[in-house]
């Protein structure tokens, strides 16, 4: 029911924005962005994209997916994610801070927890803009782990709100 209420609110807010015209103005763009700000704030932490990558990305959306979810023993397991719904704090006038404290769990393919780490990584930015294009690069080193099928689960704890969300990626460590 909360999802339906969010959708209705989003439609009402977006309907209040001026309809498209031949020439949009900065003011019209700012009104549309203000409506998006409301919807964004109501959105739970989710990941638009979460994928294992061949190497650390060069920037937002600039990644090469790992060819398979199978890794050689000792090969770093690099995850790329694009979270949405995160909050913003203002550490100083004209500045916005956003990001996550990331926890991790390593599980067997059937869900048995093998280990984990709270506070695995903190990824945060300070900007003069309330950026929505924010990427996470998380590198996991499992050198010495036995071959097998695993799942890494990341919990994203928003540093600017009490929201959190998770994403999981299955992977395999191959026989040597």
N, CA, C and O of each residue as an XYZ file, in Angstrom:
704
protein
N       0.821     -1.189      0.000
C       0.000      0.000      0.000
C       0.872      1.262      0.000
O       0.527      2.248     -0.651
N       2.019      1.238      0.738
C       2.902      2.400      0.752
C       3.443      2.688     -0.636
O       3.623      3.848     -1.007
N       3.706      1.621     -1.417
C       4.205      1.812     -2.774
C       3.173      2.522     -3.629
O       3.518      3.408     -4.411
N       1.917      2.143     -3.492
C       0.851      2.787     -4.248
C       0.747      4.260     -3.857
O       0.587      5.120     -4.722
N       0.836      4.551     -2.576
C       0.780      5.943     -2.118
C       1.938      6.745     -2.698
O       1.759      7.901     -3.079
N       3.121      6.146     -2.769
C       4.288      6.834     -3.346
C       4.072      7.112     -4.824
O       4.400      8.192     -5.317
N       3.521      6.138     -5.524
C       3.280      6.325     -6.955
C       2.256      7.430     -7.185
O       2.433      8.271     -8.065
N       1.184      7.427     -6.393
C       0.159      8.469     -6.526
C       0.771      9.837     -6.237
O       0.540     10.792     -6.979
N       1.551      9.932     -5.157
C       2.199     11.205     -4.824
C       3.126     11.646     -5.948
O       3.139     12.821     -6.317
N       3.892     10.723     -6.490
C       4.803     11.061     -7.576
C       4.036     11.582     -8.785
O       4.457     12.553     -9.414
N       2.915     10.948     -9.115
C       2.098     11.395    -10.255
C       1.537     12.790    -10.015
O       1.516     13.617    -10.926
N       1.080     13.055     -8.789
C       0.536     14.378     -8.457
C       1.623     15.437     -8.583
O       1.405     16.506     -9.152
N       2.790     15.124     -8.045
C       3.899     16.091     -8.104
C       4.325     16.322     -9.539
O       4.508     17.465     -9.959
N       4.486     15.249    -10.296
C       4.928     15.400    -11.680
C       3.875     16.083    -12.544
O       4.219     16.779    -13.499
N       2.608     15.895    -12.225
C       1.546     16.569    -12.978
C       1.575     18.075    -12.752
O       1.118     18.844    -13.597
N       2.115     18.493    -11.607
C       2.185     19.923    -11.298
C       3.267     20.629    -12.105
O       3.269     21.856    -12.212
N       4.182     19.856    -12.669
C       5.257     20.428    -13.473
C       4.674     20.824    -14.829
O       3.791     20.154    -15.365
N       5.180     21.909    -15.359
C       4.675     22.395    -16.643
C       4.795     21.316    -17.716
O       5.785     20.585    -17.748
N       3.794     21.208    -18.599
C       3.869     20.215    -19.673
C       5.002     20.563    -20.635
O       5.425     21.716    -20.712
N       5.493     19.558    -21.371
C       6.577     19.832    -22.306
C       6.175     20.905    -23.319
O       5.024     20.975    -23.750
N       7.121     21.714    -23.677
C       6.889     22.719    -24.707
C       8.052     22.667    -25.681
O       9.021     21.938    -25.469
N       7.952     23.426    -26.726
C       8.992     23.399    -27.752
C      10.338     23.817    -27.185
O      11.370     23.282    -27.591
N      10.346     24.765    -26.252
C      11.604     25.233    -25.683
C      11.504     25.228    -24.161
O      10.846     26.093    -23.584
N      12.145     24.273    -23.511
C      12.141     24.202    -22.053
C      13.063     25.301    -21.507
O      14.071     25.650    -22.121
N      12.696     25.826    -20.360
C      13.540     26.826    -19.723
C      14.228     26.194    -18.519
O      13.842     25.118    -18.064
N      15.239     26.867    -18.017
C      15.930     26.406    -16.810
C      14.928     26.333    -15.659
O      14.981     25.397    -14.861
N      14.027     27.291    -15.561
C      13.026     27.280    -14.488
C      12.153     26.033    -14.569
O      11.835     25.440    -13.538
N      11.753     25.619    -15.792
C      10.942     24.410    -15.942
C      11.737     23.162    -15.557
O      11.205     22.245    -14.931
N      13.010     23.138    -15.936
C      13.875     22.013    -15.555
C      14.008     21.964    -14.037
O      13.943     20.883    -13.453
N      14.193     23.111    -13.387
C      14.328     23.138    -11.933
C      13.039     22.701    -11.237
O      13.101     22.055    -10.191
N      11.875     23.038    -11.794
C      10.611     22.561    -11.219
C      10.513     21.030    -11.326
O      10.083     20.361    -10.386
N      10.913     20.493    -12.471
C      10.888     19.034    -12.644
C      11.875     18.365    -11.693
O      11.579     17.312    -11.129
N      13.037     18.967    -11.515
C      14.018     18.403    -10.581
C      13.507     18.473     -9.140
O      13.786     17.571     -8.350
N      12.775     19.512     -8.789
C      12.192     19.620     -7.443
C      11.181     18.496     -7.221
O      11.110     17.929     -6.131
N      10.404     18.176     -8.246
C       9.454     17.060     -8.134
C      10.215     15.747     -7.978
O       9.821     14.889     -7.188
N      11.292     15.591     -8.722
C      12.110     14.383     -8.605
C      12.735     14.289     -7.209
O      12.856     13.192     -6.662
N      13.130     15.417     -6.633
C      13.680     15.418     -5.265
C      12.697     14.804     -4.279
O      13.098     14.053     -3.389
N      11.418     15.117     -4.429
C      10.388     14.579     -3.522
C      10.278     13.070     -3.693
O      10.258     12.333     -2.707
N      10.206     12.608     -4.929
C      10.094     11.176     -5.200
C      11.353     10.449     -4.714
O      11.261      9.378     -4.114
N      12.516     11.028     -4.972
C      13.799     10.444     -4.565
C      13.835     10.249     -3.045
O      14.244      9.195     -2.559
N      13.409     11.265     -2.308
C      13.437     11.196     -0.842
C      12.512     10.098     -0.308
O      12.768      9.544      0.761
N      11.446      9.780     -1.035
C      10.506      8.734     -0.620
C      10.949      7.333     -1.036
O      10.382      6.340     -0.579
N      11.949      7.251     -1.893
C      12.398      5.972     -2.426
C      13.312      5.270     -1.436
O      14.237      5.886     -0.908
N      13.068      3.988     -1.174
C      14.001      3.242     -0.322
C      15.343      3.058     -1.044
O      15.422      3.184     -2.266
N      16.374      2.765     -0.285
C      17.676      2.510     -0.898
C      17.552      1.261     -1.758
O      17.181      0.188     -1.281
N      17.871      1.426     -3.033
C      17.858      0.341     -4.005
C      19.068      0.510     -4.905
O      19.710      1.561     -4.908
N      19.374     -0.518     -5.661
C      20.444     -0.389     -6.652
C      19.839     -0.546     -8.038
O      19.195     -1.545     -8.358
N      20.070      0.472     -8.838
C      19.593      0.463    -10.228
C      20.396     -0.564    -11.023
O      19.854     -1.276    -11.868
N      21.687     -0.627    -10.741
C      22.603     -1.568    -11.382
C      23.499     -2.138    -10.302
O      24.001     -1.396     -9.458
N      23.707     -3.435    -10.316
C      24.684     -4.101     -9.443
C      25.250     -5.257    -10.244
O      24.526     -6.184    -10.608
N      26.548     -5.200    -10.518
C      27.148     -6.168    -11.422
C      28.608     -6.400    -11.025
O      29.275     -5.508    -10.500
N      29.082     -7.608    -11.286
C      30.500     -7.909    -11.132
C      31.214     -7.369    -12.364
O      30.742     -7.536    -13.488
N      32.351     -6.722    -12.145
C      33.058     -6.074    -13.251
C      34.470     -6.628    -13.407
O      35.053     -7.182    -12.475
N      35.004     -6.458    -14.630
C      36.330     -6.980    -14.964
C      37.452     -6.160    -14.334
O      38.541     -6.679    -14.091
N      37.188     -4.882    -14.070
C      38.187     -3.983    -13.494
C      37.447     -2.804    -12.861
O      36.281     -2.566    -13.179
N      38.103     -2.072    -11.980
C      37.427     -0.894    -11.424
C      36.951      0.029    -12.547
O      37.684      0.259    -13.508
N      35.734      0.558    -12.433
C      35.190      1.407    -13.504
C      35.920      2.748    -13.601
O      36.522      3.224    -12.638
N      35.846      3.332    -14.782
C      36.458      4.637    -15.022
C      35.561      5.774    -14.537
O      36.034      6.898    -14.370
N      34.286      5.504    -14.310
C      33.336      6.519    -13.861
C      31.938      5.932    -13.861
O      31.750      4.742    -14.115
N      30.957      6.781    -13.573
C      29.566      6.340    -13.513
C      29.140      5.780    -14.867
O      29.191      6.476    -15.881
N      28.722      4.519    -14.872
C      28.288      3.867    -16.106
C      29.417      3.422    -17.006
O      29.172      2.844    -18.065
N      30.649      3.679    -16.608
C      31.809      3.352    -17.437
C      32.499      2.104    -16.886
O      33.585      2.177    -16.311
N      31.847      0.966    -17.073
C      32.368     -0.288    -16.542
C      32.277     -1.374    -17.601
O      31.500     -1.285    -18.552
N      33.088     -2.394    -17.409
C      33.056     -3.567    -18.269
C      32.627     -4.744    -17.409
O      33.347     -5.126    -16.486
N      31.458     -5.333    -17.698
C      31.028     -6.485    -16.897
C      32.067     -7.615    -16.935
O      32.720     -7.831    -17.956
N      32.209     -8.315    -15.838
C      33.069     -9.490    -15.822
C      32.438    -10.496    -16.780
O      31.216    -10.644    -16.785
N      33.231    -11.188    -17.586
C      32.647    -12.075    -18.590
C      31.776    -13.192    -18.003
O      30.822    -13.638    -18.642
N      32.101    -13.634    -16.803
C      31.299    -14.649    -16.111
C      31.326    -14.308    -14.626
O      32.000    -13.363    -14.215
N      30.608    -15.063    -13.833
C      30.645    -14.892    -12.380
C      31.665    -15.839    -11.757
O      31.633    -16.078    -10.550
N      32.567    -16.379    -12.570
C      33.605    -17.291    -12.089
C      34.937    -16.566    -12.035
O      35.337    -15.879    -12.975
N      35.610    -16.740    -10.906
C      36.877    -16.062    -10.668
C      37.959    -17.085    -10.357
O      37.694    -18.120     -9.745
N      39.172    -16.785    -10.784
C      40.312    -17.639    -10.465
C      40.659    -17.463     -8.985
O      40.402    -16.401     -8.418
N      41.235    -18.483     -8.355
C      41.654    -18.318     -6.964
C      42.577    -17.101     -6.831
O      43.520    -16.949     -7.607
N      42.305    -16.243     -5.853
C      43.120    -15.052     -5.627
C      42.745    -13.849     -6.470
O      43.249    -12.752     -6.228
N      41.867    -14.023     -7.461
C      41.444    -12.903     -8.314
C      40.493    -12.002     -7.522
O      39.546    -12.500     -6.912
N      40.729    -10.681     -7.520
C      39.799     -9.785     -6.805
C      38.404     -9.840     -7.411
O      38.249     -9.945     -8.628
N      37.394     -9.768     -6.556
C      35.997     -9.770     -6.983
C      35.515     -8.332     -6.838
O      35.326     -7.835     -5.727
N      35.321     -7.674     -7.973
C      34.978     -6.253     -7.983
C      33.506     -6.096     -8.358
O      33.061     -6.585     -9.396
N      32.763     -5.407     -7.498
C      31.344     -5.129     -7.744
C      31.180     -3.639     -8.043
O      31.837     -2.787     -7.444
N      30.300     -3.359     -8.972
C      29.919     -1.991     -9.336
C      28.432     -1.861     -9.049
O      27.648     -2.734     -9.421
N      28.036     -0.774     -8.388
C      26.613     -0.577     -8.082
C      26.247      0.896     -8.226
O      27.056      1.787     -7.967
N      24.993      1.128     -8.648
C      24.436      2.474     -8.760
C      23.232      2.563     -7.819
O      22.125      2.166     -8.184
N      23.448      3.083     -6.612
C      22.336      3.187     -5.660
C      21.421      4.375     -5.971
O      21.843      5.362     -6.573
N      20.173      4.255     -5.551
C      19.207      5.350     -5.649
C      18.505      5.500     -4.306
O      18.502      4.577     -3.491
N      17.915      6.659     -4.081
C      17.128      6.902     -2.878
C      17.929      7.341     -1.677
O      17.379      7.442     -0.580
N      19.218      7.606     -1.848
C      20.038      8.024     -0.711
C      19.749      9.472     -0.335
O      19.202     10.243     -1.124
N      20.131      9.819      0.890
C      19.891     11.159      1.404
C      21.110     12.049      1.265
O      22.163     11.634      0.780
N      20.936     13.278      1.701
C      21.992     14.281      1.630
C      22.063     15.017      2.962
O      21.040     15.278      3.596
N      23.272     15.345      3.372
C      23.453     16.227      4.520
C      24.234     17.442      4.022
O      24.833     17.414      2.947
N      24.218     18.506      4.822
C      24.946     19.714      4.434
C      26.025     19.991      5.477
O      25.742     20.581      6.519
N      27.269     19.567      5.202
C      28.347     19.785      6.162
C      28.763     21.253      6.282
O      29.361     21.656      7.280
N      28.444     22.046      5.261
C      28.752     23.477      5.254
C      27.831     24.134      4.226
O      27.306     23.459      3.341
N      27.634     25.451      4.341
C      26.776     26.121      3.352
C      27.272     25.869      1.918
O      28.458     26.006      1.618
N      26.337     25.503      1.060
C      26.664     25.280     -0.350
C      27.253     23.915     -0.654
O      27.600     23.637     -1.801
N      27.372     23.055      0.357
C      27.933     21.721      0.133
C      26.925     20.644      0.518
O      26.157     20.797      1.468
N      26.945     19.559     -0.236
C      26.103     18.396      0.030
C      27.005     17.190      0.210
O      27.968     17.011     -0.535
N      26.695     16.359      1.203
C      27.438     15.121      1.404
C      26.472     13.947      1.315
O      25.344     14.019      1.801
N      26.926     12.868      0.690
C      26.107     11.678      0.522
C      27.026     10.483      0.391
O      28.189     10.606      0.007
N      26.478      9.315      0.722
C      27.264      8.097      0.601
C      26.772      7.020      1.540
O      25.663      7.087      2.070
N      27.622      6.024      1.736
C      27.214      4.840      2.477
C      28.332      4.284      3.335
O      29.508      4.348      2.977
N      27.940      3.737      4.477
C      28.769      2.818      5.232
C      28.307      1.442      4.784
O      27.123      1.117      4.879
N      29.234      0.638      4.299
C      28.887     -0.636      3.670
C      29.310     -1.803      4.566
O      30.454     -1.879      5.016
N      28.369     -2.701      4.810
C      28.646     -3.951      5.518
C      28.609     -5.081      4.493
O      27.981     -4.957      3.442
N      29.291     -6.184      4.810
C      29.244     -7.306      3.878
C      29.099     -8.633      4.599
O      29.541     -8.808      5.735
N      28.467     -9.557      3.901
C      28.360    -10.951      4.330
C      28.787    -11.825      3.161
O      28.485    -11.530      2.005
N      29.495    -12.905      3.478
C      29.808    -13.928      2.488
C      29.004    -15.156      2.890
O      29.046    -15.601      4.037
N      28.268    -15.697      1.913
C      27.400    -16.850      2.172
C      27.707    -17.959      1.183
O      28.279    -17.734      0.116
N      27.314    -19.156      1.568
C      27.330    -20.249      0.607
C      26.155    -20.035     -0.348
O      25.282    -19.208     -0.089
N      26.138    -20.771     -1.432
C      25.048    -20.641     -2.407
C      23.689    -20.937     -1.784
O      22.674    -20.426     -2.256
N      23.650    -21.766     -0.717
C      22.367    -22.079     -0.076
C      22.053    -21.169      1.115
O      21.108    -21.426      1.861
N      22.852    -20.097      1.294
C      22.514    -19.080      2.289
C      23.211    -19.169      3.634
O      22.975    -18.323      4.496
N      24.066    -20.170      3.845
C      24.780    -20.273      5.122
C      25.827    -19.162      5.197
O      26.640    -19.002      4.287
N      25.797    -18.400      6.287
C      26.745    -17.291      6.459
C      28.107    -17.853      6.838
O      28.239    -18.598      7.809
N      29.115    -17.487      6.057
C      30.486    -17.926      6.301
C      31.296    -16.869      7.040
O      32.233    -17.193      7.770
N      30.933    -15.614      6.848
C      31.672    -14.525      7.491
C      31.156    -13.198      7.002
O      30.288    -13.129      6.131
N      31.691    -12.167      7.562
C      31.269    -10.837      7.160
C      32.057     -9.770      7.880
O      32.945    -10.054      8.684
N      31.711     -8.544      7.574
C      32.388     -7.418      8.218
C      31.473     -6.202      8.208
O      31.094     -5.702      7.149
N      31.125     -5.735      9.401
C      30.435     -4.449      9.498
C      31.478     -3.377      9.236
O      32.642     -3.526      9.607
N      31.054     -2.298      8.594
C      31.997     -1.224      8.295
C      33.076     -1.655      7.312
O      34.219     -1.206      7.401
N      32.714     -2.526      6.377
C      33.649     -3.015      5.360
C      34.270     -1.848      4.592
O      35.468     -1.843      4.310
N      33.443     -0.870      4.260
C      33.948      0.286      3.518
C      33.012      1.470      3.714
O      31.807      1.300      3.898
N      33.578      2.664      3.673
C      32.791      3.895      3.690
C      33.063      4.599      2.364
O      34.208      4.896      2.023
N      31.990      4.857      1.629
C      32.088      5.531      0.339
C      31.219      6.777      0.408
O      29.996      6.684      0.516
N      31.852      7.940      0.347
C      31.116      9.199      0.492
C      31.740     10.265     -0.399
O      32.933     10.236     -0.703
N      30.906     11.194     -0.802
C      31.342     12.349     -1.591
C      30.764     13.619     -0.989
O      29.694     13.614     -0.380
N      31.491     14.691     -1.175
C      30.991     16.022     -0.858
C      31.011     16.811     -2.157
O      32.023     16.845     -2.858
N      29.887     17.446     -2.473
C      29.724     18.108     -3.761
C      28.947     19.412     -3.583
O      28.267     19.608     -2.576
N      29.051     20.266     -4.535
C      28.248     21.489     -4.543
C      26.886     21.241     -5.192
O      26.062     22.151     -5.285
N      26.657     20.011     -5.638
C      25.405     19.610     -6.277
C      24.877     18.361     -5.581
O      25.650     17.526     -5.111
N      23.564     18.241     -5.521
C      22.950     17.020     -4.978
C      22.962     15.954     -6.073
O      21.939     15.662     -6.691
N      24.123     15.395     -6.293
C      24.307     14.393     -7.348
C      23.370     13.213     -7.146
O      23.121     12.784     -6.019
N      22.857     12.700     -8.250
C      22.105     11.444     -8.217
C      22.903     10.339     -8.881
O      22.667      9.157     -8.629
N      23.839     10.716     -9.723
C      24.725      9.733    -10.346
C      25.871      9.475     -9.376
O      26.853     10.217     -9.334
N      25.723      8.410     -8.600
C      26.717      8.035     -7.599
C      26.958      6.542     -7.750
O      26.020      5.745     -7.726
N      28.216      6.172     -7.905
C      28.549      4.763     -8.095
C      29.359      4.253     -6.925
O      30.079      5.005     -6.268
N      29.230      2.976     -6.679
C      30.022      2.307     -5.659
C      30.896      1.271     -6.339
O      30.428      0.525     -7.199
N      32.150      1.222     -5.960
C      33.058      0.176     -6.406
C      33.542     -0.534     -5.153
O      34.174      0.076     -4.291
N      33.244     -1.821     -5.054
C      33.574     -2.609     -3.872
C      34.447     -3.781     -4.292
O      34.047     -4.606     -5.114
N      35.639     -3.844     -3.720
C      36.593     -4.888     -4.087
C      36.749     -5.870     -2.935
O      37.061     -5.489     -1.807
N      36.529     -7.127     -3.242
C      36.587     -8.198     -2.258
C      37.763     -9.094     -2.587
O      37.889     -9.582     -3.711
N      38.622     -9.309     -1.607
C      39.783    -10.171     -1.766
C      39.557    -11.427     -0.943
O      39.550    -11.360      0.286
N      39.373    -12.558     -1.583
C      39.132    -13.813     -0.879
C      40.270    -14.800     -1.129
O      40.037    -15.998     -1.294
N      41.489    -14.296     -1.155
C      42.647    -15.144     -1.384
C      42.666    -16.269     -0.350
O      42.571    -16.014      0.851
N      42.788    -17.496     -0.811
C      42.814    -18.651      0.075
C      41.472    -19.311      0.290
O      41.404    -20.372      0.910
N      40.392    -18.710     -0.210
C      39.066    -19.333     -0.075
C      39.002    -20.577     -0.955
O      39.536    -20.575     -2.064
N      38.364    -21.627     -0.482
C      38.279    -22.848     -1.296
C      37.379    -22.644     -2.516
O      36.486    -21.798     -2.507
N      37.627    -23.430     -3.559
C      36.740    -23.353     -4.727
C      35.302    -23.649     -4.312
O      35.052    -24.432     -3.396
N      34.363    -23.007     -5.006
C      32.960    -23.249     -4.711
C      32.087    -22.092     -5.125
O      32.559    -21.095     -5.673
N      30.799    -22.241     -4.853
C      29.801    -21.232     -5.188
C      29.481    -20.420     -3.942
O      29.251    -20.976     -2.867
N      29.468    -19.106     -4.094
C      29.265    -18.181     -2.983
C      28.297    -17.076     -3.387
O      27.932    -16.935     -4.554
N      27.891    -16.297     -2.383
C      27.103    -15.080     -2.601
C      27.700    -14.014     -1.697
O      27.924    -14.247     -0.509
N      27.957    -12.842     -2.270
C      28.354    -11.704     -1.447
C      27.123    -10.813     -1.307
O      26.462    -10.485     -2.293
N      26.827    -10.429     -0.077
C      25.692     -9.541      0.195
C      26.239     -8.255      0.795
O      26.909     -8.276      1.827
N      25.953     -7.151      0.147
C      26.362     -5.838      0.641
C      25.143     -5.125      1.218
O      24.077     -5.105      0.602
N      25.305     -4.547      2.391
C      24.277     -3.707      2.991
C      24.764     -2.270      2.917
O      25.845     -1.945      3.407
N      23.959     -1.412      2.302
C      24.286      0.001      2.126
C      23.552      0.799      3.195
O      22.326      0.907      3.162
N      24.293      1.353      4.134
C      23.737      2.169      5.212
C      23.971      3.632      4.861
O      25.105      4.110      4.875
N      22.901      4.329      4.550
C      22.961      5.723      4.124
C      23.560      6.579      5.239
O      23.117      6.501      6.385
N      24.562      7.393      4.911
C      25.205      8.228      5.936
C      24.403      9.490      6.247
O      24.703     10.187      7.216
N      23.390      9.791      5.439
C      22.625     11.024      5.637
C      21.188     10.776      6.080
O      20.414     11.720      6.237
N      20.832      9.517      6.282
C      19.478      9.196      6.734
C      19.525      7.862      7.473
O      20.593      7.272      7.636
N      18.377      7.400      7.913
C      18.336      6.104      8.598
C      17.980      4.974      7.624
O      17.667      3.864      8.056
N      18.027      5.246      6.320
C      17.670      4.230      5.330
C      18.859      3.292      5.059
O      20.021      3.681      5.170
N      18.527      2.066      4.707
C      19.537      1.119      4.256
C      18.899      0.179      3.239
O      17.678      0.039      3.175
N      19.736     -0.446      2.468
C      19.280     -1.399      1.469
C      20.377     -2.407      1.206
O      21.512     -2.235      1.651
N      20.036     -3.455      0.484
C      20.988     -4.532      0.222
C      20.966     -4.922     -1.247
O      19.984     -4.726     -1.962
N      22.097     -5.484     -1.664
C      22.120     -6.204     -2.928
C      23.085     -7.367     -2.773
O      24.043     -7.305     -2.003
N      22.814     -8.421     -3.514
C      23.631     -9.635     -3.455
C      24.072    -10.027     -4.854
O      23.358     -9.812     -5.834
N      25.261    -10.605     -4.927
C      25.798    -11.077     -6.205
C      26.388    -12.465     -6.011
O      27.279    -12.648     -5.182
N      25.903    -13.439     -6.762
C      26.500    -14.778     -6.680
C      27.802    -14.819     -7.483
O      27.946    -14.118     -8.485
N      28.741    -15.641     -7.033
C      29.990    -15.817     -7.764
C      30.557    -17.186     -7.437
O      30.149    -17.836     -6.475
N      31.507    -17.610     -8.259
C      32.160    -18.901     -8.082
C      33.658    -18.691     -8.051
O      34.198    -17.904     -8.828
N      34.332    -19.395     -7.153
C      35.778    -19.462     -7.179
C      36.114    -20.811     -7.824
O      35.731    -21.869     -7.324
N      36.836    -20.745     -8.941
C      37.122    -21.924     -9.744
C      38.199    -22.788     -9.100
O      38.983    -22.321     -8.273
N      38.220    -24.058     -9.496
C      39.330    -24.927     -9.120
C      40.599    -24.405     -9.771
O      40.567    -23.931    -10.906
N      41.713    -24.489     -9.062
C      42.979    -23.987     -9.669
C      43.381    -24.763    -10.909
O      44.407    -24.463    -11.520
